[in-house]
Amino acid sequence: MDEKKYFIDDRVIIPEEIKNMTKEQLEAEIAKFEAEIAIRKNLLDQRKKETA
């Protein structure tokens, strides 16, 4: 049986503007992105229903 090996690459560069954000600013940005995702997901679901 052929086994696959997976490697995690944790070399991530965090921009200075994000490093310098307060906890409240980070939470606000995350909430903004989550809201945007929800909107896009709803639009995608609507389009799927229209084409079905």
ModelCIF file with pLDDT and N, C-alpha, C, O atoms, coordinates in Angstrom:
data_MODEL
#
_entry.id   MODEL 
#
_entity.id                         1 
_entity.type                       polymer 
_entity.pdbx_number_of_molecules   1 
#
_entity_poly.entity_id                      1 
_entity_poly.type                           'polypeptide(L)' 
_entity_poly.nstd_linkage                   no 
_entity_poly.nstd_monomer                   no 
_entity_poly.pdbx_seq_one_letter_code       MDEKKYFIDDRVIIPEEIKNMTKEQLEAEIAKFEAEIAIRKNLLDQRKKETA 
_entity_poly.pdbx_seq_one_letter_code_can   MDEKKYFIDDRVIIPEEIKNMTKEQLEAEIAKFEAEIAIRKNLLDQRKKETA 
_entity_poly.pdbx_strand_id                 A 
#
loop_
_entity_poly_seq.entity_id 
_entity_poly_seq.num 
_entity_poly_seq.mon_id 
_entity_poly_seq.hetero 
1 1  MET n 
1 2  ASP n 
1 3  GLU n 
1 4  LYS n 
1 5  LYS n 
1 6  TYR n 
1 7  PHE n 
1 8  ILE n 
1 9  ASP n 
1 10 ASP n 
1 11 ARG n 
1 12 VAL n 
1 13 ILE n 
1 14 ILE n 
1 15 PRO n 
1 16 GLU n 
1 17 GLU n 
1 18 ILE n 
1 19 LYS n 
1 20 ASN n 
1 21 MET n 
1 22 THR n 
1 23 LYS n 
1 24 GLU n 
1 25 GLN n 
1 26 LEU n 
1 27 GLU n 
1 28 ALA n 
1 29 GLU n 
1 30 ILE n 
1 31 ALA n 
1 32 LYS n 
1 33 PHE n 
1 34 GLU n 
1 35 ALA n 
1 36 GLU n 
1 37 ILE n 
1 38 ALA n 
1 39 ILE n 
1 40 ARG n 
1 41 LYS n 
1 42 ASN n 
1 43 LEU n 
1 44 LEU n 
1 45 ASP n 
1 46 GLN n 
1 47 ARG n 
1 48 LYS n 
1 49 LYS n 
1 50 GLU n 
1 51 THR n 
1 52 ALA n 
#
_struct_asym.id          A 
_struct_asym.entity_id   1 
#
loop_
_ma_qa_metric.id 
_ma_qa_metric.mode 
_ma_qa_metric.name 
_ma_qa_metric.software_group_id 
_ma_qa_metric.type 
1 global pLDDT . pLDDT 
2 local  pLDDT . pLDDT 
#
_ma_qa_metric_global.metric_id      1 
_ma_qa_metric_global.metric_value   89.50 
_ma_qa_metric_global.model_id       1 
_ma_qa_metric_global.ordinal_id     1 
#
loop_
_ma_qa_metric_local.label_asym_id 
_ma_qa_metric_local.label_comp_id 
_ma_qa_metric_local.label_seq_id 
_ma_qa_metric_local.metric_id 
_ma_qa_metric_local.metric_value 
_ma_qa_metric_local.model_id 
_ma_qa_metric_local.ordinal_id 
A MET 1  2 55.00 1 1  
A ASP 2  2 67.00 1 2  
A GLU 3  2 75.00 1 3  
A LYS 4  2 73.00 1 4  
A LYS 5  2 79.00 1 5  
A TYR 6  2 76.00 1 6  
A PHE 7  2 75.00 1 7  
A ILE 8  2 78.00 1 8  
A ASP 9  2 77.00 1 9  
A ASP 10 2 80.00 1 10 
A ARG 11 2 86.00 1 11 
A VAL 12 2 87.00 1 12 
A ILE 13 2 91.00 1 13 
A ILE 14 2 91.00 1 14 
A PRO 15 2 94.00 1 15 
A GLU 16 2 96.00 1 16 
A GLU 17 2 95.00 1 17 
A ILE 18 2 94.00 1 18 
A LYS 19 2 94.00 1 19 
A ASN 20 2 97.00 1 20 
A MET 21 2 97.00 1 21 
A THR 22 2 97.00 1 22 
A LYS 23 2 97.00 1 23 
A GLU 24 2 98.00 1 24 
A GLN 25 2 97.00 1 25 
A LEU 26 2 97.00 1 26 
A GLU 27 2 97.00 1 27 
A ALA 28 2 97.00 1 28 
A GLU 29 2 96.00 1 29 
A ILE 30 2 96.00 1 30 
A ALA 31 2 97.00 1 31 
A LYS 32 2 97.00 1 32 
A PHE 33 2 96.00 1 33 
A GLU 34 2 97.00 1 34 
A ALA 35 2 97.00 1 35 
A GLU 36 2 97.00 1 36 
A ILE 37 2 96.00 1 37 
A ALA 38 2 96.00 1 38 
A ILE 39 2 96.00 1 39 
A ARG 40 2 96.00 1 40 
A LYS 41 2 95.00 1 41 
A ASN 42 2 94.00 1 42 
A LEU 43 2 93.00 1 43 
A LEU 44 2 92.00 1 44 
A ASP 45 2 91.00 1 45 
A GLN 46 2 91.00 1 46 
A ARG 47 2 90.00 1 47 
A LYS 48 2 87.00 1 48 
A LYS 49 2 86.00 1 49 
A GLU 50 2 85.00 1 50 
A THR 51 2 84.00 1 51 
A ALA 52 2 72.00 1 52 
#
loop_
_atom_site.group_PDB 
_atom_site.id 
_atom_site.type_symbol 
_atom_site.label_atom_id 
_atom_site.label_alt_id 
_atom_site.label_comp_id 
_atom_site.label_asym_id 
_atom_site.label_entity_id 
_atom_site.label_seq_id 
_atom_site.pdbx_PDB_ins_code 
_atom_site.Cartn_x 
_atom_site.Cartn_y 
_atom_site.Cartn_z 
_atom_site.occupancy 
_atom_site.B_iso_or_equiv 
_atom_site.pdbx_formal_charge 
_atom_site.auth_seq_id 
_atom_site.auth_comp_id 
_atom_site.auth_asym_id 
_atom_site.auth_atom_id 
_atom_site.pdbx_PDB_model_num 
ATOM 1   N N  . MET A 1 1  ? 0.835   -1.169 0.000   1.00 55.00 ? 1  MET A N  1 
ATOM 2   C CA . MET A 1 1  ? 0.000   0.000  0.000   1.00 55.00 ? 1  MET A CA 1 
ATOM 3   C C  . MET A 1 1  ? 0.892   1.248  0.000   1.00 55.00 ? 1  MET A C  1 
ATOM 4   O O  . MET A 1 1  ? 1.882   1.320  0.728   1.00 55.00 ? 1  MET A O  1 
ATOM 5   N N  . ASP A 1 2  ? 0.526   2.214  -0.819  1.00 67.00 ? 2  ASP A N  1 
ATOM 6   C CA . ASP A 1 2  ? 1.323   3.430  -0.960  1.00 67.00 ? 2  ASP A CA 1 
ATOM 7   C C  . ASP A 1 2  ? 0.904   4.465  0.086   1.00 67.00 ? 2  ASP A C  1 
ATOM 8   O O  . ASP A 1 2  ? -0.243  4.913  0.103   1.00 67.00 ? 2  ASP A O  1 
ATOM 9   N N  . GLU A 1 3  ? 1.842   4.837  0.953   1.00 75.00 ? 3  GLU A N  1 
ATOM 10  C CA . GLU A 1 3  ? 1.541   5.829  1.983   1.00 75.00 ? 3  GLU A CA 1 
ATOM 11  C C  . GLU A 1 3  ? 1.976   7.209  1.525   1.00 75.00 ? 3  GLU A C  1 
ATOM 12  O O  . GLU A 1 3  ? 3.048   7.372  0.941   1.00 75.00 ? 3  GLU A O  1 
ATOM 13  N N  . LYS A 1 4  ? 1.133   8.205  1.795   1.00 73.00 ? 4  LYS A N  1 
ATOM 14  C CA . LYS A 1 4  ? 1.474   9.576  1.464   1.00 73.00 ? 4  LYS A CA 1 
ATOM 15  C C  . LYS A 1 4  ? 1.912   10.286 2.736   1.00 73.00 ? 4  LYS A C  1 
ATOM 16  O O  . LYS A 1 4  ? 1.316   10.113 3.799   1.00 73.00 ? 4  LYS A O  1 
ATOM 17  N N  . LYS A 1 5  ? 2.952   11.079 2.611   1.00 79.00 ? 5  LYS A N  1 
ATOM 18  C CA . LYS A 1 5  ? 3.417   11.849 3.753   1.00 79.00 ? 5  LYS A CA 1 
ATOM 19  C C  . LYS A 1 5  ? 2.987   13.298 3.565   1.00 79.00 ? 5  LYS A C  1 
ATOM 20  O O  . LYS A 1 5  ? 3.120   13.866 2.481   1.00 79.00 ? 5  LYS A O  1 
ATOM 21  N N  . TYR A 1 6  ? 2.477   13.873 4.625   1.00 76.00 ? 6  TYR A N  1 
ATOM 22  C CA . TYR A 1 6  ? 2.035   15.259 4.582   1.00 76.00 ? 6  TYR A CA 1 
ATOM 23  C C  . TYR A 1 6  ? 2.938   16.097 5.476   1.00 76.00 ? 6  TYR A C  1 
ATOM 24  O O  . TYR A 1 6  ? 3.314   15.681 6.572   1.00 76.00 ? 6  TYR A O  1 
ATOM 25  N N  . PHE A 1 7  ? 3.271   17.261 4.998   1.00 75.00 ? 7  PHE A N  1 
ATOM 26  C CA . PHE A 1 7  ? 4.109   18.169 5.753   1.00 75.00 ? 7  PHE A CA 1 
ATOM 27  C C  . PHE A 1 7  ? 3.367   19.476 5.977   1.00 75.00 ? 7  PHE A C  1 
ATOM 28  O O  . PHE A 1 7  ? 2.703   19.986 5.075   1.00 75.00 ? 7  PHE A O  1 
ATOM 29  N N  . ILE A 1 8  ? 3.482   20.005 7.165   1.00 78.00 ? 8  ILE A N  1 
ATOM 30  C CA . ILE A 1 8  ? 2.865   21.280 7.485   1.00 78.00 ? 8  ILE A CA 1 
ATOM 31  C C  . ILE A 1 8  ? 3.918   22.360 7.330   1.00 78.00 ? 8  ILE A C  1 
ATOM 32  O O  . ILE A 1 8  ? 5.001   22.282 7.911   1.00 78.00 ? 8  ILE A O  1 
ATOM 33  N N  . ASP A 1 9  ? 3.588   23.364 6.542   1.00 77.00 ? 9  ASP A N  1 
ATOM 34  C CA . ASP A 1 9  ? 4.499   24.482 6.335   1.00 77.00 ? 9  ASP A CA 1 
ATOM 35  C C  . ASP A 1 9  ? 3.975   25.655 7.150   1.00 77.00 ? 9  ASP A C  1 
ATOM 36  O O  . ASP A 1 9  ? 2.968   26.267 6.795   1.00 77.00 ? 9  ASP A O  1 
ATOM 37  N N  . ASP A 1 10 ? 4.660   25.963 8.237   1.00 80.00 ? 10 ASP A N  1 
ATOM 38  C CA . ASP A 1 10 ? 4.181   27.022 9.124   1.00 80.00 ? 10 ASP A CA 1 
ATOM 39  C C  . ASP A 1 10 ? 4.947   28.330 8.941   1.00 80.00 ? 10 ASP A C  1 
ATOM 40  O O  . ASP A 1 10 ? 4.957   29.181 9.830   1.00 80.00 ? 10 ASP A O  1 
ATOM 41  N N  . ARG A 1 11 ? 5.577   28.482 7.798   1.00 86.00 ? 11 ARG A N  1 
ATOM 42  C CA . ARG A 1 11 ? 6.296   29.725 7.520   1.00 86.00 ? 11 ARG A CA 1 
ATOM 43  C C  . ARG A 1 11 ? 5.309   30.761 6.985   1.00 86.00 ? 11 ARG A C  1 
ATOM 44  O O  . ARG A 1 11 ? 5.105   30.874 5.776   1.00 86.00 ? 11 ARG A O  1 
ATOM 45  N N  . VAL A 1 12 ? 4.716   31.497 7.881   1.00 87.00 ? 12 VAL A N  1 
ATOM 46  C CA . VAL A 1 12 ? 3.715   32.491 7.524   1.00 87.00 ? 12 VAL A CA 1 
ATOM 47  C C  . VAL A 1 12 ? 4.245   33.865 7.890   1.00 87.00 ? 12 VAL A C  1 
ATOM 48  O O  . VAL A 1 12 ? 4.773   34.067 8.984   1.00 87.00 ? 12 VAL A O  1 
ATOM 49  N N  . ILE A 1 13 ? 4.103   34.801 6.975   1.00 91.00 ? 13 ILE A N  1 
ATOM 50  C CA . ILE A 1 13 ? 4.530   36.170 7.242   1.00 91.00 ? 13 ILE A CA 1 
ATOM 51  C C  . ILE A 1 13 ? 3.289   36.987 7.571   1.00 91.00 ? 13 ILE A C  1 
ATOM 52  O O  . ILE A 1 13 ? 2.393   37.135 6.740   1.00 91.00 ? 13 ILE A O  1 
ATOM 53  N N  . ILE A 1 14 ? 3.245   37.511 8.778   1.00 91.00 ? 14 ILE A N  1 
ATOM 54  C CA . ILE A 1 14 ? 2.113   38.328 9.219   1.00 91.00 ? 14 ILE A CA 1 
ATOM 55  C C  . ILE A 1 14 ? 2.470   39.789 8.985   1.00 91.00 ? 14 ILE A C  1 
ATOM 56  O O  . ILE A 1 14 ? 3.481   40.267 9.501   1.00 91.00 ? 14 ILE A O  1 
ATOM 57  N N  . PRO A 1 15 ? 1.653   40.506 8.213   1.00 94.00 ? 15 PRO A N  1 
ATOM 58  C CA . PRO A 1 15 ? 1.938   41.917 7.952   1.00 94.00 ? 15 PRO A CA 1 
ATOM 59  C C  . PRO A 1 15 ? 1.981   42.734 9.249   1.00 94.00 ? 15 PRO A C  1 
ATOM 60  O O  . PRO A 1 15 ? 1.285   42.422 10.216  1.00 94.00 ? 15 PRO A O  1 
ATOM 61  N N  . GLU A 1 16 ? 2.798   43.769 9.252   1.00 96.00 ? 16 GLU A N  1 
ATOM 62  C CA . GLU A 1 16 ? 2.963   44.624 10.427  1.00 96.00 ? 16 GLU A CA 1 
ATOM 63  C C  . GLU A 1 16 ? 1.641   45.235 10.872  1.00 96.00 ? 16 GLU A C  1 
ATOM 64  O O  . GLU A 1 16 ? 1.378   45.343 12.070  1.00 96.00 ? 16 GLU A O  1 
ATOM 65  N N  . GLU A 1 17 ? 0.805   45.639 9.908   1.00 95.00 ? 17 GLU A N  1 
ATOM 66  C CA . GLU A 1 17 ? -0.465  46.275 10.283  1.00 95.00 ? 17 GLU A CA 1 
ATOM 67  C C  . GLU A 1 17 ? -1.363  45.328 11.080  1.00 95.00 ? 17 GLU A C  1 
ATOM 68  O O  . GLU A 1 17 ? -2.129  45.766 11.938  1.00 95.00 ? 17 GLU A O  1 
ATOM 69  N N  . ILE A 1 18 ? -1.266  44.041 10.796  1.00 94.00 ? 18 ILE A N  1 
ATOM 70  C CA . ILE A 1 18 ? -2.046  43.061 11.552  1.00 94.00 ? 18 ILE A CA 1 
ATOM 71  C C  . ILE A 1 18 ? -1.391  42.802 12.905  1.00 94.00 ? 18 ILE A C  1 
ATOM 72  O O  . ILE A 1 18 ? -2.083  42.672 13.915  1.00 94.00 ? 18 ILE A O  1 
ATOM 73  N N  . LYS A 1 19 ? -0.075  42.730 12.929  1.00 94.00 ? 19 LYS A N  1 
ATOM 74  C CA . LYS A 1 19 ? 0.634   42.522 14.192  1.00 94.00 ? 19 LYS A CA 1 
ATOM 75  C C  . LYS A 1 19 ? 0.338   43.637 15.189  1.00 94.00 ? 19 LYS A C  1 
ATOM 76  O O  . LYS A 1 19 ? 0.290   43.402 16.396  1.00 94.00 ? 19 LYS A O  1 
ATOM 77  N N  . ASN A 1 20 ? 0.139   44.848 14.679  1.00 97.00 ? 20 ASN A N  1 
ATOM 78  C CA . ASN A 1 20 ? -0.045  46.011 15.544  1.00 97.00 ? 20 ASN A CA 1 
ATOM 79  C C  . ASN A 1 20 ? -1.502  46.259 15.935  1.00 97.00 ? 20 ASN A C  1 
ATOM 80  O O  . ASN A 1 20 ? -1.785  47.207 16.667  1.00 97.00 ? 20 ASN A O  1 
ATOM 81  N N  . MET A 1 21 ? -2.427  45.428 15.462  1.00 97.00 ? 21 MET A N  1 
ATOM 82  C CA . MET A 1 21 ? -3.843  45.610 15.803  1.00 97.00 ? 21 MET A CA 1 
ATOM 83  C C  . MET A 1 21 ? -4.110  45.168 17.241  1.00 97.00 ? 21 MET A C  1 
ATOM 84  O O  . MET A 1 21 ? -3.469  44.258 17.768  1.00 97.00 ? 21 MET A O  1 
ATOM 85  N N  . THR A 1 22 ? -5.072  45.841 17.847  1.00 97.00 ? 22 THR A N  1 
ATOM 86  C CA . THR A 1 22 ? -5.498  45.425 19.177  1.00 97.00 ? 22 THR A CA 1 
ATOM 87  C C  . THR A 1 22 ? -6.426  44.219 19.033  1.00 97.00 ? 22 THR A C  1 
ATOM 88  O O  . THR A 1 22 ? -6.854  43.877 17.931  1.00 97.00 ? 22 THR A O  1 
ATOM 89  N N  . LYS A 1 23 ? -6.723  43.591 20.144  1.00 97.00 ? 23 LYS A N  1 
ATOM 90  C CA . LYS A 1 23 ? -7.617  42.433 20.129  1.00 97.00 ? 23 LYS A CA 1 
ATOM 91  C C  . LYS A 1 23 ? -8.987  42.819 19.579  1.00 97.00 ? 23 LYS A C  1 
ATOM 92  O O  . LYS A 1 23 ? -9.592  42.064 18.819  1.00 97.00 ? 23 LYS A O  1 
ATOM 93  N N  . GLU A 1 24 ? -9.471  43.995 19.967  1.00 98.00 ? 24 GLU A N  1 
ATOM 94  C CA . GLU A 1 24 ? -10.777 44.468 19.508  1.00 98.00 ? 24 GLU A CA 1 
ATOM 95  C C  . GLU A 1 24 ? -10.771 44.705 17.996  1.00 98.00 ? 24 GLU A C  1 
ATOM 96  O O  . GLU A 1 24 ? -11.735 44.370 17.308  1.00 98.00 ? 24 GLU A O  1 
ATOM 97  N N  . GLN A 1 25 ? -9.681  45.283 17.483  1.00 97.00 ? 25 GLN A N  1 
ATOM 98  C CA . GLN A 1 25 ? -9.583  45.518 16.043  1.00 97.00 ? 25 GLN A CA 1 
ATOM 99  C C  . GLN A 1 25 ? -9.550  44.199 15.275  1.00 97.00 ? 25 GLN A C  1 
ATOM 100 O O  . GLN A 1 25 ? -10.190 44.069 14.232  1.00 97.00 ? 25 GLN A O  1 
ATOM 101 N N  . LEU A 1 26 ? -8.811  43.231 15.786  1.00 97.00 ? 26 LEU A N  1 
ATOM 102 C CA . LEU A 1 26 ? -8.751  41.917 15.142  1.00 97.00 ? 26 LEU A CA 1 
ATOM 103 C C  . LEU A 1 26 ? -10.123 41.253 15.125  1.00 97.00 ? 26 LEU A C  1 
ATOM 104 O O  . LEU A 1 26 ? -10.535 40.694 14.109  1.00 97.00 ? 26 LEU A O  1 
ATOM 105 N N  . GLU A 1 27 ? -10.826 41.315 16.250  1.00 97.00 ? 27 GLU A N  1 
ATOM 106 C CA . GLU A 1 27 ? -12.158 40.710 16.320  1.00 97.00 ? 27 GLU A CA 1 
ATOM 107 C C  . GLU A 1 27 ? -13.122 41.396 15.359  1.00 97.00 ? 27 GLU A C  1 
ATOM 108 O O  . GLU A 1 27 ? -13.963 40.736 14.749  1.00 97.00 ? 27 GLU A O  1 
ATOM 109 N N  . ALA A 1 28 ? -13.007 42.723 15.218  1.00 97.00 ? 28 ALA A N  1 
ATOM 110 C CA . ALA A 1 28 ? -13.866 43.460 14.297  1.00 97.00 ? 28 ALA A CA 1 
ATOM 111 C C  . ALA A 1 28 ? -13.589 43.060 12.849  1.00 97.00 ? 28 ALA A C  1 
ATOM 112 O O  . ALA A 1 28 ? -14.524 42.884 12.067  1.00 97.00 ? 28 ALA A O  1 
ATOM 113 N N  . GLU A 1 29 ? -12.325 42.915 12.489  1.00 96.00 ? 29 GLU A N  1 
ATOM 114 C CA . GLU A 1 29 ? -11.957 42.498 11.135  1.00 96.00 ? 29 GLU A CA 1 
ATOM 115 C C  . GLU A 1 29 ? -12.453 41.086 10.848  1.00 96.00 ? 29 GLU A C  1 
ATOM 116 O O  . GLU A 1 29 ? -12.978 40.813 9.768   1.00 96.00 ? 29 GLU A O  1 
ATOM 117 N N  . ILE A 1 30 ? -12.287 40.195 11.812  1.00 96.00 ? 30 ILE A N  1 
ATOM 118 C CA . ILE A 1 30 ? -12.749 38.816 11.641  1.00 96.00 ? 30 ILE A CA 1 
ATOM 119 C C  . ILE A 1 30 ? -14.262 38.795 11.455  1.00 96.00 ? 30 ILE A C  1 
ATOM 120 O O  . ILE A 1 30 ? -14.770 38.075 10.595  1.00 96.00 ? 30 ILE A O  1 
ATOM 121 N N  . ALA A 1 31 ? -14.985 39.576 12.254  1.00 97.00 ? 31 ALA A N  1 
ATOM 122 C CA . ALA A 1 31 ? -16.447 39.644 12.127  1.00 97.00 ? 31 ALA A CA 1 
ATOM 123 C C  . ALA A 1 31 ? -16.847 40.165 10.750  1.00 97.00 ? 31 ALA A C  1 
ATOM 124 O O  . ALA A 1 31 ? -17.808 39.683 10.150  1.00 97.00 ? 31 ALA A O  1 
ATOM 125 N N  . LYS A 1 32 ? -16.107 41.147 10.259  1.00 97.00 ? 32 LYS A N  1 
ATOM 126 C CA . LYS A 1 32 ? -16.388 41.711 8.932   1.00 97.00 ? 32 LYS A CA 1 
ATOM 127 C C  . LYS A 1 32 ? -16.223 40.642 7.854   1.00 97.00 ? 32 LYS A C  1 
ATOM 128 O O  . LYS A 1 32 ? -17.065 40.516 6.966   1.00 97.00 ? 32 LYS A O  1 
ATOM 129 N N  . PHE A 1 33 ? -15.132 39.872 7.935   1.00 96.00 ? 33 PHE A N  1 
ATOM 130 C CA . PHE A 1 33 ? -14.894 38.820 6.947   1.00 96.00 ? 33 PHE A CA 1 
ATOM 131 C C  . PHE A 1 33 ? -15.932 37.697 7.055   1.00 96.00 ? 33 PHE A C  1 
ATOM 132 O O  . PHE A 1 33 ? -16.371 37.158 6.039   1.00 96.00 ? 33 PHE A O  1 
ATOM 133 N N  . GLU A 1 34 ? -16.319 37.351 8.271   1.00 97.00 ? 34 GLU A N  1 
ATOM 134 C CA . GLU A 1 34 ? -17.333 36.308 8.444   1.00 97.00 ? 34 GLU A CA 1 
ATOM 135 C C  . GLU A 1 34 ? -18.670 36.750 7.875   1.00 97.00 ? 34 GLU A C  1 
ATOM 136 O O  . GLU A 1 34 ? -19.390 35.940 7.290   1.00 97.00 ? 34 GLU A O  1 
ATOM 137 N N  . ALA A 1 35 ? -19.015 38.026 8.039   1.00 97.00 ? 35 ALA A N  1 
ATOM 138 C CA . ALA A 1 35 ? -20.263 38.547 7.475   1.00 97.00 ? 35 ALA A CA 1 
ATOM 139 C C  . ALA A 1 35 ? -20.207 38.507 5.951   1.00 97.00 ? 35 ALA A C  1 
ATOM 140 O O  . ALA A 1 35 ? -21.196 38.169 5.299   1.00 97.00 ? 35 ALA A O  1 
ATOM 141 N N  . GLU A 1 36 ? -19.071 38.846 5.391   1.00 97.00 ? 36 GLU A N  1 
ATOM 142 C CA . GLU A 1 36 ? -18.911 38.811 3.937   1.00 97.00 ? 36 GLU A CA 1 
ATOM 143 C C  . GLU A 1 36 ? -19.044 37.388 3.408   1.00 97.00 ? 36 GLU A C  1 
ATOM 144 O O  . GLU A 1 36 ? -19.649 37.164 2.360   1.00 97.00 ? 36 GLU A O  1 
ATOM 145 N N  . ILE A 1 37 ? -18.483 36.439 4.128   1.00 96.00 ? 37 ILE A N  1 
ATOM 146 C CA . ILE A 1 37 ? -18.591 35.032 3.734   1.00 96.00 ? 37 ILE A CA 1 
ATOM 147 C C  . ILE A 1 37 ? -20.050 34.590 3.750   1.00 96.00 ? 37 ILE A C  1 
ATOM 148 O O  . ILE A 1 37 ? -20.502 33.899 2.837   1.00 96.00 ? 37 ILE A O  1 
ATOM 149 N N  . ALA A 1 38 ? -20.784 34.985 4.783   1.00 96.00 ? 38 ALA A N  1 
ATOM 150 C CA . ALA A 1 38 ? -22.191 34.600 4.892   1.00 96.00 ? 38 ALA A CA 1 
ATOM 151 C C  . ALA A 1 38 ? -22.992 35.162 3.721   1.00 96.00 ? 38 ALA A C  1 
ATOM 152 O O  . ALA A 1 38 ? -23.844 34.474 3.161   1.00 96.00 ? 38 ALA A O  1 
ATOM 153 N N  . ILE A 1 39 ? -22.719 36.408 3.354   1.00 96.00 ? 39 ILE A N  1 
ATOM 154 C CA . ILE A 1 39 ? -23.422 37.034 2.230   1.00 96.00 ? 39 ILE A CA 1 
ATOM 155 C C  . ILE A 1 39 ? -23.125 36.276 0.939   1.00 96.00 ? 39 ILE A C  1 
ATOM 156 O O  . ILE A 1 39 ? -24.037 35.954 0.177   1.00 96.00 ? 39 ILE A O  1 
ATOM 157 N N  . ARG A 1 40 ? -21.861 35.997 0.703   1.00 96.00 ? 40 ARG A N  1 
ATOM 158 C CA . ARG A 1 40 ? -21.479 35.282 -0.521  1.00 96.00 ? 40 ARG A CA 1 
ATOM 159 C C  . ARG A 1 40 ? -22.065 33.879 -0.558  1.00 96.00 ? 40 ARG A C  1 
ATOM 160 O O  . ARG A 1 40 ? -22.470 33.395 -1.615  1.00 96.00 ? 40 ARG A O  1 
ATOM 161 N N  . LYS A 1 41 ? -22.109 33.226 0.603   1.00 95.00 ? 41 LYS A N  1 
ATOM 162 C CA . LYS A 1 41 ? -22.669 31.884 0.667   1.00 95.00 ? 41 LYS A CA 1 
ATOM 163 C C  . LYS A 1 41 ? -24.157 31.909 0.343   1.00 95.00 ? 41 LYS A C  1 
ATOM 164 O O  . LYS A 1 41 ? -24.656 31.036 -0.367  1.00 95.00 ? 41 LYS A O  1 
ATOM 165 N N  . ASN A 1 42 ? -24.870 32.912 0.867   1.00 94.00 ? 42 ASN A N  1 
ATOM 166 C CA . ASN A 1 42 ? -26.297 33.045 0.573   1.00 94.00 ? 42 ASN A CA 1 
ATOM 167 C C  . ASN A 1 42 ? -26.528 33.293 -0.915  1.00 94.00 ? 42 ASN A C  1 
ATOM 168 O O  . ASN A 1 42 ? -27.439 32.715 -1.506  1.00 94.00 ? 42 ASN A O  1 
ATOM 169 N N  . LEU A 1 43 ? -25.704 34.150 -1.521  1.00 93.00 ? 43 LEU A N  1 
ATOM 170 C CA . LEU A 1 43 ? -25.836 34.414 -2.950  1.00 93.00 ? 43 LEU A CA 1 
ATOM 171 C C  . LEU A 1 43 ? -25.589 33.149 -3.764  1.00 93.00 ? 43 LEU A C  1 
ATOM 172 O O  . LEU A 1 43 ? -26.295 32.878 -4.735  1.00 93.00 ? 43 LEU A O  1 
ATOM 173 N N  . LEU A 1 44 ? -24.581 32.379 -3.360  1.00 92.00 ? 44 LEU A N  1 
ATOM 174 C CA . LEU A 1 44 ? -24.278 31.133 -4.058  1.00 92.00 ? 44 LEU A CA 1 
ATOM 175 C C  . LEU A 1 44 ? -25.448 30.153 -3.951  1.00 92.00 ? 44 LEU A C  1 
ATOM 176 O O  . LEU A 1 44 ? -25.819 29.510 -4.932  1.00 92.00 ? 44 LEU A O  1 
ATOM 177 N N  . ASP A 1 45 ? -26.022 30.047 -2.757  1.00 91.00 ? 45 ASP A N  1 
ATOM 178 C CA . ASP A 1 45 ? -27.164 29.149 -2.551  1.00 91.00 ? 45 ASP A CA 1 
ATOM 179 C C  . ASP A 1 45 ? -28.352 29.579 -3.398  1.00 91.00 ? 45 ASP A C  1 
ATOM 180 O O  . ASP A 1 45 ? -29.048 28.736 -3.965  1.00 91.00 ? 45 ASP A O  1 
ATOM 181 N N  . GLN A 1 46 ? -28.588 30.885 -3.489  1.00 91.00 ? 46 GLN A N  1 
ATOM 182 C CA . GLN A 1 46 ? -29.699 31.391 -4.304  1.00 91.00 ? 46 GLN A CA 1 
ATOM 183 C C  . GLN A 1 46 ? -29.497 31.053 -5.774  1.00 91.00 ? 46 GLN A C  1 
ATOM 184 O O  . GLN A 1 46 ? -30.433 30.644 -6.461  1.00 91.00 ? 46 GLN A O  1 
ATOM 185 N N  . ARG A 1 47 ? -28.276 31.227 -6.247  1.00 90.00 ? 47 ARG A N  1 
ATOM 186 C CA . ARG A 1 47 ? -27.987 30.927 -7.648  1.00 90.00 ? 47 ARG A CA 1 
ATOM 187 C C  . ARG A 1 47 ? -28.154 29.446 -7.942  1.00 90.00 ? 47 ARG A C  1 
ATOM 188 O O  . ARG A 1 47 ? -28.636 29.076 -9.012  1.00 90.00 ? 47 ARG A O  1 
ATOM 189 N N  . LYS A 1 48 ? -27.760 28.593 -6.997  1.00 87.00 ? 48 LYS A N  1 
ATOM 190 C CA . LYS A 1 48 ? -27.928 27.151 -7.187  1.00 87.00 ? 48 LYS A CA 1 
ATOM 191 C C  . LYS A 1 48 ? -29.407 26.795 -7.283  1.00 87.00 ? 48 LYS A C  1 
ATOM 192 O O  . LYS A 1 48 ? -29.795 25.958 -8.099  1.00 87.00 ? 48 LYS A O  1 
ATOM 193 N N  . LYS A 1 49 ? -30.238 27.434 -6.444  1.00 86.00 ? 49 LYS A N  1 
ATOM 194 C CA . LYS A 1 49 ? -31.674 27.160 -6.463  1.00 86.00 ? 49 LYS A CA 1 
ATOM 195 C C  . LYS A 1 49 ? -32.304 27.641 -7.762  1.00 86.00 ? 49 LYS A C  1 
ATOM 196 O O  . LYS A 1 49 ? -33.212 26.995 -8.286  1.00 86.00 ? 49 LYS A O  1 
ATOM 197 N N  . GLU A 1 50 ? -31.829 28.774 -8.288  1.00 85.00 ? 50 GLU A N  1 
ATOM 198 C CA . GLU A 1 50 ? -32.384 29.317 -9.521  1.00 85.00 ? 50 GLU A CA 1 
ATOM 199 C C  . GLU A 1 50 ? -32.049 28.437 -10.731 1.00 85.00 ? 50 GLU A C  1 
ATOM 200 O O  . GLU A 1 50 ? -32.849 28.324 -11.661 1.00 85.00 ? 50 GLU A O  1 
ATOM 201 N N  . THR A 1 51 ? -30.886 27.827 -10.714 1.00 84.00 ? 51 THR A N  1 
ATOM 202 C CA . THR A 1 51 ? -30.476 27.010 -11.858 1.00 84.00 ? 51 THR A CA 1 
ATOM 203 C C  . THR A 1 51 ? -30.963 25.570 -11.749 1.00 84.00 ? 51 THR A C  1 
ATOM 204 O O  . THR A 1 51 ? -30.931 24.828 -12.731 1.00 84.00 ? 51 THR A O  1 
ATOM 205 N N  . ALA A 1 52 ? -31.406 25.178 -10.585 1.00 72.00 ? 52 ALA A N  1 
ATOM 206 C CA . ALA A 1 52 ? -31.858 23.790 -10.396 1.00 72.00 ? 52 ALA A CA 1 
ATOM 207 C C  . ALA A 1 52 ? -33.229 23.568 -10.957 1.00 72.00 ? 52 ALA A C  1 
ATOM 208 O O  . ALA A 1 52 ? -33.755 22.457 -10.880 1.00 72.00 ? 52 ALA A O  1 
#
